[in-house]
Every structure is written in C-alpha cells, then in structure tokens.
Amino acid sequence: MTQYRQVPTFEQPLRTGEHTTTSWYRYFQAHDLGQPPSAEQAITGLASPFIYTAPHKGNLIVSGGTVSSISYSRSGTFYSTGQTSGVFNLALNDQLKIVFSVVPTVIFAPT
C-alpha cells in the first residue's frame, strides 16, 4: 500500500515516472516534520502597557509577573482575552496588549 504522507527521499521523484529532484527535499522534510523557521525569542524591555506586533505567524507566551489584562487586535480595536497568562496564536501583524504592574516573561515562538 502506498503511503502518501511520508518525507520524500533523495531518490524519490516528485511525480511517478519523472526524474528525481533534490532541490525540494529539505523543504518537504521541514514541512512534514514540522521544523520551526527559527528559535524562540525572549521579548525584553517591556513597559506597561506593552503592545507586541507579530513579525510573522507564531505563538506569544506570557507567564509570570503580575498581569492585569491581555487584549488582542487584528484591526486596531483591542478585545479582552479574559486571561492574564497563556499562549496566544498570532498571525502576521496581529497585536497583543499586555497591562502589568510586575513584568511578565514574554516569549515569541515562530511557527
């Protein structure tokens, strides 16, 4: 039985009956294995209220500190998340506003 969702090898053609290709090998390998585009980044120099704008899609992790509110915006209007910590999935240019009295730990993990 043919398995369609497996990482291709160097010897495997992209389509049956065609020549093999190595130029796409690493792309498909990273895509199928879920390899992240880069390492997570600690966000420093926070002052309340802090607004983070995502440079590309990823997850913003907010933990610790004394956070009173976290709000989300895609259009310029901020909406309360009802949370004071957690993992927030962001797309390119999405914003998260964090209001705090003691600085939390904020990490951005690209996806």
N, C-alpha and C positions, 0 to 999 in steps of 0.2 A: 504494500500500500504506500502511496506517495505521501510524504509529509510536506505540506506547503509552508508552514511557519517555522522554518529552521534557518540558521545562519548559513549563507552560501559559502562554499569553499573556493579556493583559487581555481580549481579545475572545473567547477560547475558553471555552465553557460547561464546567462540570464533568461534565455528562452530556449526551448528544446530545438536542436538542430542548428543552432548558431554557434559562433566562435565564443570561446571563454573570454572573460574580461576580469581584470584585476583592479581597474580604476574605481569601481563601485564597492569593492569588497569591504573596505573599512567603514564606508557609510552605512551599508546594510548591517554590518556587525554592531556598530554603535547603536543604530536604531533598534534592532531586535533585542539587544541585550540591555537596553535602557541606560547606556552610558551617558552621564550628565555632560553638558557642554563645558562646564568649569566647576571649580571648587566653590564651596560656600564662602560667603564674605561677611565678616563681622562689621556692623554699622556702628561707627563711633561718632563722638562729638554731638550728642543729642541734647537739645534744649526743648523744653515743653512750651507749647505743643509742637511735636515733631511730625513733619509730613514727609513720608517716603514715597518717591515716584519710581516705579519699577522700570529698570533699563531694558528689560526683556521679560518673558514669562518666567515664573518661578514661584517659590513659596517664601513668605516672610514669617519668621518665627519670632514671637515676642514672649519673653518669660522673665520672671523675677521682677524686682523693683516694686514700686507702688504706683500702679496704673489705675487711673480713674475711668478712662474710656478709650475705646478704639473705634474709629469710624472709617468707612470705605467710600471711595469715589471713583467713578469712571468718567463722569460727565462734568465734574466741577462741583456737584452737590454732594455733600458728605452724608452718609447714612450710618447710624449707630449699629455696630455689630452685636451689642449686648454682652460683649466679652471684654476681659481685661488681660487676657493672655491667650496664646494658641498659635496655630499655623494657619496662615491666610494665603490662599492661592491667588496670584496676581498675574494679569496679562500685561503686555507692553503698555506703559504709561498709566496703568491703574495707580491709585494713590491710597495710602493708609495713613490716617492721622492718629497719633498716639499722644494722649494727655496724661502726664505723670507728675508726681512730686519726688519720687526716687527713681533714678534712671534704670530702666529695664535692660536686659540683654536682648539685642535685636540682631538676627542673622538672616541674610538673604541666600537662599539655595536655588540656583538656576535649574530649570528643567528643560 
